[in-house]
Amino acid sequence: MNVMKHSVLQGMAGVVMFLAIVAGAQTTPAPAPPPTTAPDSTTPAAAPAAAAPAPLSTFVLTGPLQWLPPATFDAGPFGKLSVNGILTGFSQFQNNSVPGDDKAQATLSNGQIFIQKADGPIQYYIQAGVYTLPTLSVPFINAQNIVSNFYGPVPVAYLKLQAGKTTQFLIGSLPTLMGAESTFTYQNFNIERGIVWNQENAINRGIQVNQTVGKYLTASFSWNDGYYSNRYSWLSGSLTFVKGPHTLAYDGMGNAGKTVFQTAATPIQNNSYMHTLIYTYAKGSWIVQPYFQYQKLPTNLKVGVPKATSSTGGALNVSYAFKNGFSLPVRYEYLTSSGSPIDGSVNLLGFGAGSAGTTFTATPTYQKGGMYLRSDLAYVHASDYTIGDVFGATGTNQSQFRGVLEFGFIFGNNIEK
């Protein structure tokens, strides 16, 4: 643990120092207020009408949790910084656990700091600390192993060049443009990510351009390493139309080459392409978000794909906010894959080639200021599965129920200056 803590501090210090020196060397205009929350993780957003600090804009918050305004201060050569933090604990109970995955467990799920310079033509964003990525139907991995085997202690860090009022260039470790759910627990309707999200990439390294087109349309395009492969052959794009309470987004991505390299963060899907269509209605107490997703992994014997395999499905997210800080988000998913266990198709869902999965998750939530408490009640059902690839000690139970509790604190402008 001491080694990991030193690595976190060294990584944060090195990235902050480098970016601050670069930013400090520029002549910048008078600081502007931080932007409001953007409709996409790294897409531009309009400035707020008031001068009060706004929540950090560089990651998606789909609801119902509300982010606090940051603590904003003059950090000398580091520029005007906006800072937030989060600390959360996590406990889980499940039936039909697979070997090596406990029926009950508790752990730290997030301990992160978010640092952003959000004014001037040269800006930067750094997200550092520990995190978990709990996902339906997948055995739980604690924060230490997630950080070591996935995106490291600084999962998101990039330089942003504000080329004009409507154009941005980003370079570094970026949130993916793909999908309706985001990577970290606090960003989403539910604590655990779903089976549709589990087909997508989460973090990629590369270059991205954001462009606002007119009053309602934003577009983003990225050249990156896909599923964190460090092989830069991926192209990703997102087109978002927003008018009033309605948002319609198309996300697409694909590997223009082929990648034999595989790790826990870089699965065989790194050789696929994907399309997602997302509609969101957000007004008053309601958020309603249906979306459709299609992925195809083409035949390529060199990367271990003897037969082209696809997954098709989608989800419906609905959240209603009651009075006094209570809300109830729910998610329904259905995802199916092509092929069969005997025709060379890839096991994309984890339940066996040609399998399908259905999930339902309800997440009663309470938030007051920076404190929140919520619980997942989640059910997963596999169909057309391969014996040995589903739940239980022998991999023959086709369903699993989980009860999850997350308790945490979001830190912001309540920090004493």
N, C-alpha and C positions, 0 to 999 in steps of 0.2 A: 504493500500500500504506500509506503514512503516513496518508493521509486516512482509510482504512478503520480503522486502529488507533486514531486519535483518536476516530472515531465509536463504536467499541466501548467505549472507556474512558468517554466522555461518557455514552453510554446506560446503562452499568452504574452509574456514579456517580449519575446522576439518579434512576434507579428505586430503587436502594438507599437513597438519602437520603430520598426521599419516604416509602417504606414504613417506614423506621426511625423517622422522626418520628411517623408515625401510630401505629406499634406502641408507641413509647416514651411516648406520651401516655396509654396505658391502664394500669390497675392490674391486674396479672396475678398468679395464684397461683404457688407455687413451681414451678420448671421440672420437667416430666415427661420421661422418656426419649423419644427420637424413636420414631415408630411403625415397625413392621416393613414389609417390602415388601408393597404392596397388590396384590390380584389384577387391578386395573385401574389405568390410568395416574394417575388422580386420585380414586380411590375410597378411603373410609376403611379403616383397618386396626387390628387390636387391638394394644395396647402389649405389648412383650416382657416376659418374666418377670424377666430380669436387668437391671441398671442400666447395663450396658455400652452404648456407642453402637451403634446399628444402621445399616445402609445407608440412604441416603436413600430415601424411600418414594414419591416423586412421579413415578416413571416405571416402566414395565414392564420387568422383566428376565425374559425367557421361558426363558433358559438357552441354552447351558450356562455362560456367563461368570458369575462371581461378583463382585459389587460389594464394595469395601472399606468398613468402617465409616468414618464421616466424622471429620475433625478437628473437635472441638467445643470452643468457647471463649466466654468472656464478652467481647462486643464493645461494652460500655458502652451508649450510646444505641441501638445497633443490635440489642440483645438478645443472647440466647444463640444463637450461630450454629453450624450444622453445615456443613462445607465438604468437597467432593470435587472432583477434577479428572481430566481424561483427555487424553492426547496419543497420537495414532496416525498411522502412515504407511500408505500404500496403494499397491500396484502391480498392474497389470492387463495381461494378454495376451489377445487375442481373434483369431479368424479371421473372415472375411467382414465386415469392418468397413465401415460406411457412409461416404460422403464427409464429411470434416470430423471423423471420429472415428478417432484413431490406433489402430494395431494393438497398440502397447505404450506404457504411460505409468506414471509414478509421481508421487505428490503427498502432501502432508499431508492426511489425511482428517478428523481431529478435533483441535481444540485448544480445550477448553471447561472452564469452571469452573461448579460447582453450589453455590449458596448457599441455605441454608434456615434459617428460624426456625421450629422445630417444636414450640414450647411456648406455652401461654397461649391465650386466646380469639382473639387476633389473630395470625396467622402469615403468612409469605410465602415464596415460592420464586422463585429467579432462576437461569436457565441462560443463560450468555453465552459467546460465542467463535465460532470458525469450524467448519464441518462440511461434509460431502459427503453426497449421497443416491444412492449407486450402485444402479441398478435393472436387472434383466435386460431385455434387448432394447432398452434406451434408451441412446443415446450418452452417454458420460461427461461430466460437467460439473464443473470444478474448484471448490475451496472458495470462491474469491473470487467467481466468478459465481453460485454457489448462494446465498451469503449476500446478494449484491446483488439477485438476482431472485426470491428466495423469501421467507424469513421474517426476514431481517435478522440483525444480530449478537447480538440477544437473542431467540431464537426462542420461549422459554417464560419467562413471568414473570407471577405472579399473587398476589393477596391472598387469604388463606384465613381465613374467620370460623368458628371452632369454636363453633357455637351450642349444642351439648350433647354428651353422650357419643356419640350416634348420628347427629348431624346436622352437616353442613358446608356452607358457601356459599363458592364460589370466583368470582373475577372477574379477568379479564385475558386473556393469551394462553395458551391451554390446549392440551394434547394432546387429539386427537380421542378420542371414546368408541368409535369404529368399528374393528372388525377384530382379527385375531389377531396381526398384525405391527405393530411400532411404527416410529417415524420414523428413528431414528439407528442406525448400524451395530452398535454395542456392545450394543444392547438385544435382539437377535434371535438365533435359531438360526444364521442365515447372515449373511455380510457384506452381500450385495446383497439388496435387497427384491425380491419376486416380482411377477409380472404381475397377480395378484389384488390385492395391496396397491396397485398402480399405478392402480386404479380408485377408491380411497378418498381421502378428505381426510386431512391429516396434523396440521396445526395450525389451530385456529380461535380467534377472539377472541369472548368473550362472558361469560355468567354460567352457573354450574353449581351444582346442589344435589346432595349425596350423602346417602343415608339408609340406615343399617343397620336391617334388619327382622328381629328375632329373632336366632337363633343362626347361621343358614346363609345368609341372603339379604342382598344389598346392591343398592341401586337408585341410578341417577344420571339426572338430567335436565338438559338444557342448551338455552339460547337463544343462538344464535351466528351467525357469518357464513359458515358452511359451509366452502367451499374458499378461505378467507382473502380473501374478496371485499370486506370492509368494508361489506357490505349485510346487515343483521341480520334475515334472514327464515327462518333455519334452526332446526329443532327436532331434538334428538338425545336418545336415551335408551339406557340399558344396564341389564340385569337379570342378576345373577350369583348362582348357587347353588353353594356350596362345602360339601362334606362329605367329610372324610378326604382321600384322594388324588384325589377326583373334583371337577371344576369344570364346570358347564354355564352358558354365557352366551349371552344374546340381545342384539344391538346393532341399533338401527334409527335412521335419520336421513332427513330430507327437507327440501326447500325449500318453504316454505309460500307463496312468491311466485314471482317470476321475476327473473333477473339477466342482463342483456345484457353487463355488464362481464366481460372476460376478460384474463388475463395468464398467465405461465408457471405461477404458483401457483394460478390460478383458471381451470381449463379449462371446457369446455362442460358437463361433468358437474355443475357447480354448480347446475344446474336439475333434477337427478335426485332419486330417493329410493333407499334401499338397506336391505337386511335381511341380517344375518349370524348364523349359529348356530355356536357353538364349543364343543367338548368337549375337556377336558384331563385326562389321567391323569398324575400325577406321584408316583412312589414309588420310593425307593431310587435306583438308577442310571438309571431310565427316565423319560423324558417322552414321552408320545404325545398328539398334538393334531390330530385331523381337524376341518375346518370347511367350511361351505357358505356361499356368498354369492350374492345376487341383487340386481341393480341395474336400474332402468328410467329412461330419459330420455323423458318424455312429449312428444308432438307440440306444438310451439310455434313458429310461424313468426317471431315477434318476436325470439326468441333464436337463430334459425338451425337449428331442428330440424323439417324438413318431414315426418318420419316417426318415430313412436315407436321407440326402439331399446333393447334390453336386453342385459345380459351375465349369464351364469349359469356358475357353476363353484365351485371350491373347492380345497383343498390338504390334504396330510397332512404334518405335521412329526413327526419322531421323533428323539430324542437318547438316546444311551447313554453314561454316564460310566464310563470305565475307571479303574484305579488310577493314582496318581502324576500327577494333573493332566491326563490325556488324556481327550478325549471325541470322539464322532462324531455330529453332527447331520446329518440328511438331510431334504430337502423335495421333494415331488412336487406339481405343480399341473396343473390343466386348467381352461381358461376358454374359453367360446365366446360369440359375439355373434349377435344376430338380424339378419335382413335380407340385402341384397346391394348391390353397388356401383351398381346401376342403379335402385334403388327409393327413393332419398333417405335411406337409413339412415345414421347417423353412424358414423364409424370410431372405435369406442371402444378397440379393442385396439392400434391402430397398424399392424396388418397388412392393413387394408382392411375395409370394411363387410362384415359377415357372416362374418368370419374366426374362427379358433380358434387357441389356443396351448397347448402342452404344455411343461413345464419339469421338469428334475431337477437338484438341487444337493446336493452333499456337501461338508461343511465340517469336515475334521479340525482339532481345536483342542487347544492346550496352554496351561495357565495355571498359574503359580506365583506366589502372592502377588498383587502388583499388576501383574505382567508377563504378557502373553499373546501368542501367535502362532497364527494360523489361516489357512486357505486355502480359498477356494471353487473347486470344480470344477463348472462349471455348463453345462447344455445346454438350448437353447431350440429348439423345432420349431414352425413355423407351418403351418397347413393352411387350405384354402379362402381363401387370401390373394389380394390384388390385386398383379399384377406392378408392381414399382416401389416397393412399400410394405414389403418385407421387408429382407433383409440383402445385403451385398456392394456393389460399386461401382455396379451397375445396379439394385439392389433386387430381384434375382431369385433369390437363394439363400434357401431356406426354413428353414435351420438356422444356428445359431451356437454355438460353444463358447467359454467364457471360463475362464481361470485367474487367480485373484485371491489376493493375499497381503496380510494386514493384521497389523501388528506394533505393539503399543502398551503404554502404562503407565496404570494407574488409580491415582490418588493419594488417600490417605485419612488415617487416623489415624497413619500412619507419618511425617507431616509434623511436624517439630519445633515445639513450642509456645514 
